[in-house]
Amino acid sequence: MFEAVDDLVAEHADLEKQLADPSVHADQANARRLNKRYAELTPIVATYRSWKQTGDDVDTAREFAADDPDFAAEVKELEKQREELTEKLRLLLVPRDPSDDKDVILEIKAGAGGDESALFAGDLLRMYLRYAERVGWKTEIIDATESELGGYKDVQVAVKTRGQTEPGHGVWARLKYEGGVHRVQRVPATESQGRIHTSAAGVLVTPEAEEVDVEINPNDLRIDVYRSSGPGGQSVNTTDSAVRITHIPTGVVASCQNEKSQLQNKEQALRILRSRLLAMAQEEAEREAADARRSQVRTVDRSEKIRTYNFPENRISDHRVGFKAYNLDQVLDGDLDAVIQACVDADSAAKLAAA
């Protein structure tokens, strides 16, 4: 059934030999690449070996059961283990997104609904920050434009893992399903007659690029500096410290005004720009595999919703996979695992069907 895995087992053994050679580690970039591939193959190889061993054990138990009926129960138990390992191996062999182990830059934009949408954007930001805290990720707000009532018109946050992660458990592997329009139904704080309003906020998730992922020619950049705007504070509204960078060949723009110095804002804007260019390059190179990324926020329009947060019913619904639960208060407090896992499972099932 899994004859093709033999090639992966051979590759895994070859990688093990290479990594045992001290000279390989002289080239750190190559060593990281080999280690990453080795980590990807290890669970496949381990599960495949268990699957083969269990198959042999089933055959042996059946032979004994032919002479001694007491072995019949053991046959059933081993056959159950074999089925579980078969399914686990099938899932491990599903083609992986090459960006799954990357960190991300997550952007939340207020949309339809005015001030209420900005407040909801703030709720979404808190939800993602709490979720990151639960799973042990680091977060850093890169840039933010606050609204007058305390929400956010636009906020960008970097989300990073702490150290090495298991394949398929990186930040992008989990948060890539969050991209799209999120709709909220609730009575706004500004509503005096208790009517339920509907508003929306957009979430855009891009894998954060390393410098080696995207090469940017400085001559292709137009850098504009301007005076920061916002609620006030040191260096805000007093100096031309805000930076806007335009990548001329593509027209991609990134800006930052939150840092105190022009240099810091430039570094943060370049960071955002690099990630956006990486996402664009990946879309062009992998158009067939980039449907999920391209289907993120086109316009922050309520009609393009991927998820609804209904406060009166304490309900959360993901319209892509049919997920529904009545623990919205817990989800907004960062308990996102079940929602995300429903998307992961649906994605894996679709890839398995395609394969």
Secondary structure, 3 states (H helix, E strand, C coil): CCCCHHHHHHHHHHHHHHHCCHHHHHCHHHHHHHHHHHHHHHHHHHHHHHHHHHHHHHHHHHHHHHHCHHHHHHHHHHHHHHHHHHHHHHHHCCCCCCCCCCCEEEEEEECCCCHHHHHHHHHHHHHHHHHHHHHCCEEEEEEEEECCCCCEEEEEEEEECCCCCCCCCCHHHHHHHHCEEEEEEECCCCCCCCCCEEEEEEEEEEECCCCCCCCCCHHHEEEEEECCCCCCCCCCCCCCCEEEEEECCCCEEEEECCCCCHHHHHHHHHHHHHHHHHHHHHHHHCHHHCHHHHCCCCCCCHHHEEEEEECCCCEEEECCCCEEECCHHHHHCCCCHHHHHHHHHHHHHHHHHHC
